[in-house]
């Protein structure tokens, strides 16, 4: 049956092939020039090849492509989460509980510290003396600062640390942290399901959309770009949603909770901690702006090296034949050195961020420790509160910087979502009729009536074409490149829609049928073979789903595939790889012909079906084709005119028009365009023989 969605090559339709072996472990960005990258050398951690979470260093390591319209695309991405709204609200509730437990932990630990400190101080006071008496004695000795500190504490002179009460506090603290972890785990578990279901639905939408897109879309968009939208961009959305949303919720709640407790403990120290936040952000932005330039260079160098490796890998035999190994190695060394230099600078500069932020955090830590110590000595704060505040200051700074990092990663995800939404918004094929006419037991009579078509409105291609192919006839279509031969077949299969006129099969307008019903009437063998990863039997059986092994073997025998299949170790169960590199070009073409034999369609389309086989095999296939084409309508596109001499009708096309029509002998007798075309090929054959 049909080998691929379409076979036309309109202007600008030369799609990029998916990339093979290369340097980067990932494609170059959401719309990498080669589609999904192959195996190869990955750049350093944090470089464009690294897959990271939305942490700060991960953000610095991957320059994000920014969306054109962030607000609208982000809003549309959030709408994709609407079916999961109840679960997301539940996740937020879990996050509130988890963060509440996590935030209250340092305060409880501070209370434990107070109990230990009070116990140690009480132990050093004489027994039988009250706390007030001890404070008064210190004031009488002029130790007012120490007296103020003791006055702010809860002391029992002569009694040491109450380890029973301390154990209860620590057990309670352990329970709080365990509960926080459990709720955090539940939050991550539910969010993983939310994200994967959202991405699953998005993949379904894209897959269905691809089935509804016209061939015109695939001709005007590189395959690598389309593949990248379907795979890498959706993967990027899933990774970001799963990691960023939970971290964003947790970070925001942590900042709010910690700030509230810091203000309750000491407004002065809280303001001091707030001053460190803008300083951290300024340091991050200044260093990131410098490292970003280096990451761009690293990105470009990775792409250049990736392209070179892929070229040399694909054309390895050619490089060796022409003795260019040394040149190829020298070029690799040059590109590799550029990548090394760019990666080294990028990693070094971005690596300064964490030490710089640690320096700011340590300054803040020193300031809190000094001021907190003075306030403890003055009796204005407890030691436990200072210890808790130091922990809160650590908890407070990181979520803010992490939130800024997540915002940048979200831009990358929204850019990917924007590309996916662009695909989903593309114009679709004209929908099938609500009440279609059904073509059953087709005879195969085909007619073009005043058919007109243009790939581009200002460039005419086919105008007012009339053609009648009676049932059982063999119609050969010949002409120079760009004459419109393949376009004619695309129109017949409704890969493209006519601009004017109509095409009928057995008198029924093809637009009145469903595309599936129409295309099941045709079998197609193309010049470009398509085989998938699987056994030889599976590939031949692709022509008809319910085919038995005997029918598959019979089709293989008719197409002269059986003889070489039986020489393979596993015969029809031999597994071929994705590119069918374990078969020759001729063997692959024979298999696609066997597939068409098995399909047994009323109408055949042969587009240079024997171009990759040797002369002897071509003769055998022509005989088999003659048997297959009996009582079937057949359209044959041919460049070698010797293969279509026996056609019932030969159509000579030029610039979208049928300029000559007749049998082989009739056209030669006219001594027109076909005569010149035929003799030019004959002359070339003679020249090659001489």
C-alpha positions in Angstrom: 0.0 0.0 0.0 1.0 3.6 0.4 4.7 4.0 1.3 4.4 7.4 3.0 1.9 10.3 3.4 2.9 11.8 0.1 5.4 11.8 -2.7 5.4 15.3 -4.0 8.3 17.7 -4.0 6.8 21.2 -4.4 9.0 24.3 -4.2 10.6 24.6 -0.8 9.6 21.2 0.3 13.0 19.7 0.8 12.7 18.6 4.4 15.7 18.1 6.7 16.4 14.5 7.6 16.6 13.5 11.2 20.1 13.7 12.6 22.2 10.6 13.2 25.3 10.2 15.2 26.6 13.5 16.5 28.3 15.3 19.3 25.4 16.4 21.5 23.4 13.8 23.3 20.3 16.0 22.6 19.1 17.9 19.6 20.3 21.5 19.4 17.4 23.3 21.1 13.7 22.7 20.8 14.0 23.1 17.0 17.4 21.6 16.4 18.6 21.6 12.9 18.8 17.8 12.7 15.9 16.7 14.8 16.6 14.2 17.5 20.3 14.0 18.1 22.2 10.7 18.1 24.7 9.2 20.4 27.9 11.1 20.8 30.0 13.3 23.1 28.0 15.3 25.5 29.1 18.8 26.4 30.0 19.6 30.0 27.4 19.6 32.7 25.3 22.7 32.4 26.0 22.9 28.7 23.4 22.6 26.0 23.5 18.9 26.0 22.8 18.6 29.7 19.4 17.5 31.0 18.7 19.2 34.3 16.0 20.1 36.7 15.0 23.7 37.1 17.5 24.4 39.7 19.6 27.6 39.5 22.7 25.9 38.0 20.5 24.0 35.6 19.0 27.2 34.4 22.4 28.7 33.8 23.5 25.7 31.8 20.8 25.7 29.2 20.1 29.0 27.3 16.4 29.1 27.0 14.6 30.0 23.9 12.1 32.7 24.8 8.5 32.6 23.6 7.1 35.2 21.3 4.0 35.7 23.4 4.6 34.5 26.9 1.3 35.5 28.5 -1.0 33.9 25.9 1.1 30.8 25.5 1.5 30.3 29.3 -2.3 30.8 29.8 -3.0 28.2 27.1 -0.5 25.8 28.7 -2.3 26.3 32.0 -5.6 25.5 30.3 -4.1 22.1 29.4 -4.0 21.4 33.1 -7.7 22.3 33.6 -8.8 18.6 33.7 -6.4 18.1 36.6 -7.6 21.2 38.6 -9.0 19.3 41.6 -5.8 17.3 42.0 -3.7 20.4 41.6 -5.7 22.1 44.4 -5.1 19.0 46.5 -1.3 19.2 45.7 -1.4 22.8 46.9 -3.1 21.7 50.2 -0.4 19.0 50.6 2.3 21.6 50.0 0.9 23.9 52.6 0.9 21.1 55.2 4.4 19.9 54.2 5.9 23.4 54.2 4.2 24.2 57.5 5.8 21.2 59.1 9.1 22.0 57.5 9.0 25.6 58.6 8.1 25.0 62.2 11.0 22.5 62.6 13.7 25.1 63.3 11.5 26.8 65.9 11.0 23.5 67.7 14.8 22.9 67.5 15.3 26.4 68.9 13.1 25.4 71.9 15.3 22.3 72.4 18.4 24.5 72.3 16.8 26.8 74.9 16.1 23.9 77.2 19.7 22.7 76.9 21.1 26.2 77.5 18.8 26.8 80.4 19.8 23.5 81.9 23.5 24.2 81.6 23.1 27.7 83.2 20.8 26.4 85.9 23.3 23.7 86.8 25.9 26.4 87.5 23.6 28.4 89.8 23.6 27.5 93.5 20.7 25.2 94.6 18.0 26.7 96.8 18.3 30.2 95.2 15.4 31.4 93.0 15.9 32.9 89.6 15.0 36.4 90.8 17.5 36.2 93.6 20.3 35.1 91.2 19.4 38.0 88.9 19.3 40.5 91.8 22.7 39.3 93.0 24.2 39.9 89.5 22.8 43.4 89.3 24.2 44.1 92.8 27.7 43.1 91.4 27.2 45.4 88.4 26.7 42.5 85.9 23.6 44.1 84.4 24.0 42.6 80.9 24.4 39.0 82.3 21.5 39.7 84.6 19.3 40.8 81.7 20.1 37.6 79.9 19.3 35.4 82.9 16.1 37.3 83.5 14.9 36.4 79.9 15.4 32.7 80.5 13.4 30.0 82.4 15.9 28.7 85.1 15.7 26.3 88.0 19.0 26.9 89.9 20.9 23.8 90.8 19.0 21.6 88.3 20.6 20.4 85.1 19.2 19.6 81.7 15.8 17.8 81.7 16.7 15.0 79.3 13.2 13.6 79.5 11.6 16.8 78.3 14.4 17.2 75.7 13.7 13.7 74.4 10.0 14.5 74.0 10.9 17.7 72.0 13.3 15.8 69.7 10.8 13.0 69.1 8.2 15.6 68.3 10.7 17.3 65.9 11.4 14.0 64.2 7.7 13.4 63.8 7.3 16.8 62.3 10.0 16.3 59.7 8.7 12.8 58.9 5.2 14.1 58.3 6.7 16.9 56.2 8.5 14.4 54.1 5.5 12.2 53.7 3.3 15.1 52.5 6.1 16.2 50.2 6.3 12.7 48.7 2.6 12.6 48.2 2.7 16.0 46.5 5.4 14.8 44.1 3.7 11.5 43.4 0.3 13.1 42.6 2.0 15.9 40.5 3.9 13.3 38.5 0.6 11.7 37.5 -0.9 15.1 36.8 2.0 16.1 34.5 2.2 12.8 32.7 -1.5 12.7 32.0 -1.4 16.2 30.7 1.6 15.4 28.4 -0.2 12.2 27.4 -3.2 14.1 26.2 -1.0 16.7 24.5 0.8 13.9 22.6 -2.5 12.4 21.6 -3.7 15.8 20.3 -0.5 16.2 18.3 -0.6 12.7 16.9 -4.2 13.2 15.8 -3.4 16.5 14.4 -0.5 15.1 12.3 -3.1 12.7 10.8 -5.3 15.6 9.8 -2.6 17.9 8.4 -2.4 18.2 4.6 0.7 17.1 2.7 1.4 20.7 2.0 2.4 21.2 5.6 5.0 18.4 5.6 6.4 19.7 2.3 6.9 23.2 3.7 8.3 22.2 7.1 11.6 20.4 7.6 11.0 16.9 9.1 13.6 17.6 11.8 11.6 20.5 13.0 8.3 18.6 13.0 9.9 15.7 14.9 11.4 18.1 17.4 8.0 19.6 18.1 6.5 16.2 18.6 9.3 14.7 20.8 11.7 17.2 22.3 9.3 20.1 22.9 6.6 17.9 24.5 9.3 16.2 26.6 10.6 19.6 27.7 7.1 20.6 28.7 6.6 17.5 30.7 10.0 17.7 32.5 9.4 21.4 33.4 5.8 21.0 34.6 6.7 18.0 36.7 9.7 19.6 38.4 9.0 23.3 38.2 5.3 23.5 39.4 5.9 21.5 42.6 9.1 23.4 43.3 7.5 26.7 42.5 4.5 26.0 44.8 6.8 24.8 47.6 9.3 27.7 47.2 6.6 30.4 47.3 5.0 28.8 50.4 8.3 28.4 52.0 9.2 32.1 51.5 5.9 33.2 52.9 6.1 30.8 55.9 9.7 31.5 56.8 9.2 35.3 56.5 6.2 35.2 58.9 8.2 33.2 61.5 11.3 35.4 61.0 9.2 38.5 61.6 7.7 37.0 64.8 11.1 36.1 66.1 12.9 39.4 65.3 11.8 42.1 62.9 15.3 43.6 62.9 17.0 40.4 61.8 14.2 39.7 59.3 14.9 43.0 57.6 18.7 42.2 57.6 17.9 38.9 55.8 15.7 40.6 53.3 18.6 42.9 52.3 20.6 39.8 51.2 17.9 38.8 48.7 18.4 41.6 46.2 22.1 41.4 46.6 22.0 37.6 45.7 19.8 38.4 42.7 22.1 41.1 41.4 25.1 38.8 41.7 23.3 36.0 39.9 22.2 38.3 37.0 25.6 39.9 36.6 27.4 36.6 36.4 24.7 34.9 34.3 24.7 37.6 31.7 28.4 36.9 31.1 28.1 33.1 31.1 25.1 33.3 28.8 27.3 34.6 26.0 29.7 31.7 26.5 26.8 29.2 26.5 25.6 30.6 23.2 29.1 30.0 21.8 29.2 26.5 23.3 25.7 25.9 21.7 27.0 27.0 18.2 30.2 25.1 18.5 28.3 22.0 19.5 26.1 22.3 16.5 29.1 22.8 14.2 30.9 19.8 15.6 27.7 17.7 15.5 27.2 18.5 11.9 30.8 17.6 11.0 30.7 14.3 12.9 27.4 13.4 11.2 28.7 14.3 7.7 31.9 12.2 8.2 29.9 9.3 9.7 27.4 9.3 6.9 30.0 9.6 4.1 32.7 7.5 5.8 33.4 5.4 2.7 33.7 8.5 0.5 36.2 10.1 2.9 38.3 7.0 2.8 38.1 6.7 -1.0 39.3 10.2 -1.6 42.0 10.0 1.1 40.5 12.9 3.2 40.9 11.2 6.6 43.6 13.6 7.8 41.5 16.6 6.6 38.5 15.3 8.5 40.5 14.7 11.6 42.0 18.2 11.4 38.6 19.7 11.0 37.3 17.7 14.0 40.2 18.9 16.1 39.6 22.5 15.2 35.8 22.3 16.0 36.5 20.3 19.1 39.0 22.9 20.4 36.4 25.6 19.8 33.9 23.7 21.8 36.4 23.0 24.5 37.3 26.7 24.9 33.6 27.9 24.9 32.6 25.1 27.3 35.5 25.8 29.6 34.7 29.5 29.8 30.9 28.9 30.2 31.4 26.3 33.0 34.0 28.5 34.8 31.9 31.6 34.7 28.7 29.9 35.6 30.5 28.0 38.3 31.3 31.3 40.1 27.6 31.8 40.9 27.3 29.3 43.7 30.4 30.4 45.5 29.3 34.0 45.1 25.9 33.3 46.6 27.5 31.3 49.4 29.7 34.3 50.1 26.6 36.6 50.4 24.8 34.0 52.5 27.8 33.7 54.8 28.0 37.5 55.2 24.3 37.4 56.1 25.1 34.5 58.5 27.9 36.4 60.2 25.6 39.5 60.6 22.8 37.5 62.1 25.2 35.6 64.4 26.8 38.9 65.6 23.6 40.9 66.0 21.7 37.9 67.4 24.5 37.2 69.9 24.4 40.8 71.1 20.6 40.6 71.5 20.9 37.3 73.4 23.5 38.9 75.7 21.1 41.8 76.2 18.3 39.5 77.1 16.3 40.6 74.0 16.4 37.2 72.3 16.8 33.6 73.4 19.7 31.5 72.1 17.3 29.1 70.5 15.6 31.9 68.6 19.0 32.9 67.1 19.7 29.3 66.1 16.3 29.0 64.5 16.7 32.3 62.8 20.0 31.3 61.2 18.3 28.2 59.8 15.4 30.3 58.5 17.8 32.7 56.8 19.3 29.7 54.9 15.8 28.5 54.0 14.7 32.0 53.0 17.4 32.9 50.5 17.5 29.7 48.4 13.7 29.5 47.5 13.8 33.1 46.2 16.8 32.4 43.9 15.2 29.1 42.9 12.0 30.8 42.0 13.9 33.2 39.7 15.6 30.2 38.2 12.2 28.4 37.7 10.8 31.5 35.9 13.6 31.2 33.4 13.1 27.5 32.9 9.3 28.1 32.5 10.2 30.4 29.6 11.9 27.5 27.9 8.8 25.3 28.5 6.4 28.0 27.3 8.5 28.4 24.2 8.2 24.7 23.6 4.5 24.9 24.3 4.2 27.7 21.8 5.8 25.6 19.1 3.5 22.7 19.9 0.5 25.0 19.8 1.6 26.4 16.4 1.4 22.8 15.1 -2.0 22.3 16.7 -3.3 25.5 15.1 -2.2 24.6 11.5 -4.9 24.5 8.9 -6.2 21.0 8.5 -7.3 18.9 5.5 -10.8 19.5 4.2 -12.9 17.3 6.4 -14.5 14.2 4.9 -18.2 14.5 3.9 -20.7 13.8 6.6 -22.6 11.4 4.4 -19.8 10.0 2.1 -20.4 7.8 -0.9 -18.8 4.4 -0.6 -16.7 2.9 -3.3 -17.0 -0.9 -3.1 -15.8 -3.5 -5.7 -14.0 -0.7 -7.6 -13.5 -1.3 -11.3 -10.7 1.3 -11.5 -12.0 3.8 -14.1 -10.3 7.1 -13.4 -11.0 10.5 -15.0 -9.6 14.0 -14.5 -12.1 16.7 -15.6 -10.9 20.3 -16.1 -8.5 19.7 -13.1 -6.4 22.7 -12.0 -3.8 22.9 -9.3 -1.0 25.2 -8.1 1.4 24.8 -5.2 1.7 28.6 -5.1 -1.1 30.9 -6.3 1.1 33.0 -8.5 2.8 30.0 -10.2 0.5 27.9 -12.4 1.3 24.2 -12.6 -1.8 22.2 -13.9 -4.6 24.0 -15.7 -7.8 22.4 -17.1 -6.3 18.9 -17.3 -8.6 16.3 -18.9 -7.6 12.6 -18.7 -9.6 9.4 -18.9 -8.1 6.0 -17.8 -10.5 3.1 -18.5 -10.7 0.2 -16.1 -7.8 -2.2 -16.6 -5.7 0.2 -18.7 -2.1 0.9 -18.1 -1.3 4.6 -18.2 2.3 5.6 -18.4 3.2 9.2 -17.4 6.5 10.6 -18.7 8.2 14.0 -19.0 11.0 16.1 -17.7 11.6 16.8 -14.0 9.0 19.3 -12.7 6.5 18.5 -15.4 3.8 17.5 -12.8 3.9 13.7 -13.0 4.1 13.0 -9.3 1.7 15.9 -8.6 -0.9 14.1 -10.7 -0.6 11.1 -8.5 -0.8 13.2 -5.3 -4.0 14.8 -6.6 -5.4 11.3 -7.4 -4.7 10.1 -3.9 -6.1 13.4 -2.4 -2.8 14.3 -0.7 -3.5 17.7 -2.2 -6.9 19.2 -3.0 -7.7 20.5 -6.5 -8.1 24.2 -7.0 -10.6 23.6 -9.8 -12.4 20.7 -11.7 -12.8 17.2 -10.3 -11.4 13.7 -10.2 -13.6 10.7 -10.4 -13.1 7.0 -9.7 -15.8 4.8 -11.2 -17.8 8.0 -11.8 -17.7 9.1 -8.1 -16.1 12.4 -7.2 -13.2 11.6 -4.9 -14.3 14.5 -2.7 -17.6 12.7 -2.0 -15.7 9.8 -0.5 -13.7 9.5 2.7 -9.9 9.6 2.2 -9.6 6.2 3.8 -12.1 4.6 1.4 -10.4 6.3 -1.6 -6.8 5.3 -0.6 -7.7 1.7 0.1 -8.5 1.5 -3.6 -4.9 2.1 -4.5 -1.6 0.3 -4.1 1.6 2.3 -4.4 5.2 1.5 -5.0 7.6 4.4 -4.8 11.2 5.0 -5.9 12.0 5.8 -2.2 11.5 2.6 -0.3 10.1 2.6 3.3 10.7 -0.3 5.6 10.2 -0.4 9.4 12.0 -2.2 12.2 10.7 -5.7 12.2 10.8 -9.0 10.4 10.8 -9.4 6.6 7.4 -11.1 6.9 6.0 -8.2 8.9 7.2 -5.6 6.3 5.6 -7.5 3.4 2.5 -8.2 5.5 2.1 -4.4 6.0 0.3 -4.5 2.7 -2.7 -6.4 4.1 -3.2 -6.7 7.9 -5.0 -10.1 7.8 -2.6 -11.8 5.4 -1.5 -15.3 6.2 2.1 -16.5 6.0 1.3 -18.5 2.9 -0.1 -15.3 1.2 3.0 -13.4 2.2 5.3 -16.0 0.8 3.2 -16.1 -2.4 3.6 -12.4 -2.8 7.3 -12.6 -2.2 7.6 -15.3 -4.9 5.7 -13.1 -7.4 8.0 -10.2 -6.7 11.2 -12.4 -6.8 11.9 -11.7 -3.1 11.6 -15.4 -2.0 14.9 -16.5 -3.5 17.1 -14.1 -1.5 15.0 -14.2 1.7 15.6 -18.0 1.9 19.4 -17.4 1.8 19.2 -15.4 5.1 19.8 -17.2 8.4 16.2 -16.7 9.7 14.4 -16.5 6.4 11.2 -14.5 6.6 11.8 -14.0 10.4 15.0 -12.1 9.7 14.8 -8.8 11.6 15.8 -5.7 9.6 16.9 -2.5 11.4 15.2 0.9 11.1 17.2 2.0 8.0 17.2 -1.6 6.5 21.0 -1.3 6.1 21.3 -5.1 6.2 19.5 -5.1 2.8 20.7 -3.8 -0.6 18.7 -1.0 -2.3 17.4 -3.5 -4.9 16.3 -6.0 -2.2 14.4 -3.2 -0.3 12.6 -2.2 -3.5 11.7 -5.8 -4.2 10.1 -6.0 -0.8 8.0 -2.9 -1.4 6.8 -4.5 -4.7 5.9 -7.7 -2.8 3.9 -5.6 -0.4 1.9 -4.2 -3.3 1.4 -7.7 -4.7 0.0 -8.7 -1.3 -2.4 -5.7 -1.1 -4.0 -6.7 -4.4 -5.6 -3.3 -5.1 -7.9 -2.4 -8.0 -5.6 0.5 -9.0 -1.8 0.5 -8.9 0.6 3.4 -8.8 4.2 2.7 -9.7 6.6 5.6 -9.4 9.9 4.4 -10.9 9.3 1.1 -9.1 12.2 -0.7 -10.7 14.8 2.0 -10.6 17.0 0.2 -8.0 17.1 -3.3 -9.4 19.5 -4.8 -11.9 18.5 -5.4 -15.6 17.8 -9.1 -15.2 15.6 -8.6 -12.1 13.9 -5.7 -13.9 12.8 -8.0 -16.7 11.5 -10.6 -14.2 9.6 -7.9 -12.3 8.1 -6.5 -15.5 6.7 -10.0 -16.3 5.3 -10.3 -12.8 3.9 -6.8 -13.0 2.2 -7.6 -16.3 0.5 -10.5 -14.5 -0.5 -8.3 -11.6 -1.7 -5.4 -13.8 -4.2 -7.6 -15.7 -7.7 -6.3 -15.2 -6.3 -3.5 -13.0 -5.9 0.2 -13.8 -2.2 1.1 -13.4 -0.5 4.5 -13.4 3.3 4.2 -14.2 5.6 7.1 -13.7 8.8 6.3 -15.6 12.0 8.0 -16.6 13.4 5.0 -18.5 11.1 4.9 -21.5 12.1 1.4 -22.4 10.1 0.1 -19.4 6.7 1.5 -20.6 6.6 0.5 -24.3 3.6 -1.9 -23.7 1.5 0.7 -21.9 -2.0 1.2 -23.3 -1.6 5.0 -23.1 1.4 7.1 -22.7 0.9 10.6 -21.4 3.7 13.1 -22.1 3.6 16.0 -19.6 5.4 19.3 -19.6 4.7 22.2 -17.3 1.6 20.6 -15.9 0.0 20.0 -19.3 -0.5 16.8 -21.3 1.2 17.7 -24.6 1.1 14.3 -26.2 -0.9 11.2 -25.8 -0.9 7.8 -27.4 0.9 4.4 -27.6 4.6 4.0 -27.9 4.5 3.5 -31.6 2.1 6.3 -32.2 4.2 8.8 -30.3 7.4 7.8 -32.1 5.6 8.2 -35.4 4.7 11.8 -34.6 8.4 12.6 -34.1 7.5 15.1 -31.4 8.5 15.7 -27.8 8.3 12.0 -26.9 10.4 11.1 -30.0 13.1 13.5 -28.9 13.0 12.3 -25.3 13.2 8.6 -26.3 16.0 9.1 -28.8 18.0 11.2 -26.3 17.9 8.2 -23.8 18.9 5.8 -26.7 21.8 8.1 -27.6 23.0 8.2 -24.0 22.9 4.5 -23.8 25.0 4.2 -27.0 27.5 6.8 -25.7 27.9 4.8 -22.5 28.4 1.6 -24.4 31.1 3.2 -26.5 
